[in-house]
Amino acid sequence: MSSLVVRNIGQLLTLRGPARPRVGGEMSELGILTDAAMLISDGVIVSVGKDGQVEADGATEVDAEGGVVSPGFVDAHTHPVFGGTRVDEYELRAQGASYVEISQAGGGIMSTVRATRAASEDELFRQSRRYADWFLKGGTTTVEAKSGYGLTLEDELKILRVIHRLNAECPLDYIATFLGAHSIPTEFRDEPSEYVDMVIHQMIPKVWPTGLAEWCDVFCESIAFDLRTTERIMMAAKEAGFGLRMHVDQLSNEGGAALAARLGATTADHLERTDASGIAALADAGVQPVLLPASVYALGLDHYPDARGMISAGLAVVLATDFNPGSSPTTSMPAVLSLACTHLKMSPAEAMTACTVNAAYSLHRGDQLGALTPGKQADFVIWGVEDYREIPYFFGVNHVRSVWKEGRSVVSGSPGLRV
């Protein structure tokens, strides 16, 4: 049995609390222990407490040097496997072109689809392995990973196999989502209903038995899949056995939030245009909102989701990066924390809760991840700051000193405390 004790912790963010996602004032309660220590055995947390009270005979000792220790981030919305980049479109947006204009001209998602279809599994793995390192170096230890850049059964399965391989060969944990309904591919533009039928009758029945994905998602938007079509796809996915996640109300309010509530989706993601009635519907149904402020920022937009209204309504808000090559090319959860504080008007504590314990519950992993309490997996970050609020406050700086996955060091040698 291997044991590890982390000592000299200035602030230990335990996120202790009820065995469910946190709502309202609970989102501000981080369960902070000062002058703390944490004992780990075989990758699982055994005890936490005051440094002098945690006994650890024979355990390997790690000195946190008075820094903050938090749970590893759980990034609950990413698109981490794709071919190429979209730097040319980034330049076009800098010159005034909009995301919708680029998409309607054949760019956007479809430009990445073309690059992804052309890439081999090995090529996609090598590129995505690089991004895995970026996630880890920013303190993220688990990601939800969507397909969606293949849009044929063969290419969607190719992406999901890459995710499976990443999960097996990288320290980062991946939880896979099938997103065959990401966009109507070019070859079906004149007959979109045929592609919808393909997703429902060919893709979903063949993807689910492979065990390569446990969730299904749809991009519900005027430029992608309308409400009626989204409902058909989600009902087929639910009948097959998938859990439901949904992209809704990103560019316009199409009533996607209300549909997510009616379908009993686990999450509704984006929600930039969701109004008070949509928020009320999500609250009544217990759907968790996954907010993606980095995509608003990266697209040069200014309409952020109403996080304060959602928290006031009793919703268990989640924050995620939306890492993808077009609308949110970042793996940095600390950057998302900063955006949440400055643009969503969330407190640093609420933001930390949203990307740890609440994110874990949104992926049905709340019993394992998102908190540093006895019995949980020892996924944690040692930060080179003395106050956790400095993580979003000093934005654009990597404060990570080391990252630990199941009690093993996976990132080390990063910045230390200020002197």
Buried (B, 14 or more C-beta within 10 A) or exposed (E): EEBBBBBBBBBBBBBBBEEEBBBEEBBBBBBBBEBBBBBBBEBBBBBBBEBEEBEBEEBEEBEBBBBBBBBBBBBBBBBBBBBBBBEEBEEBBEEEBBBBEBBEEEBBBBBBBBBBBEBEBEBBBEBBBEBBBBBBBBBBBBBBBBBBBBBBBEBBBBBBBBBBBBBEEBBBBBBBBBBBBBBBBEEBEEEBEEBBEBBBEEBBEEBBEEEBBBBBBBBBBEBBBBBEBBBBBBEBBBEBEBBBBBBBBBBEBBBBBBBBBBBEBBBBBBBBBBBEEBBBBBBEBBBBBBBBBBBBBBBEBEEBBBBEBBBEBEBBBBBBBBBBBBBBBBBBBBBBBBBBBBBBEBBBBBBBBBBBBBBBBBBEBBEBBBBBBBEBBBBBBBBBBBEBBBBBBBBEEBBBBBBBBBBBBBBEEBEEBEE
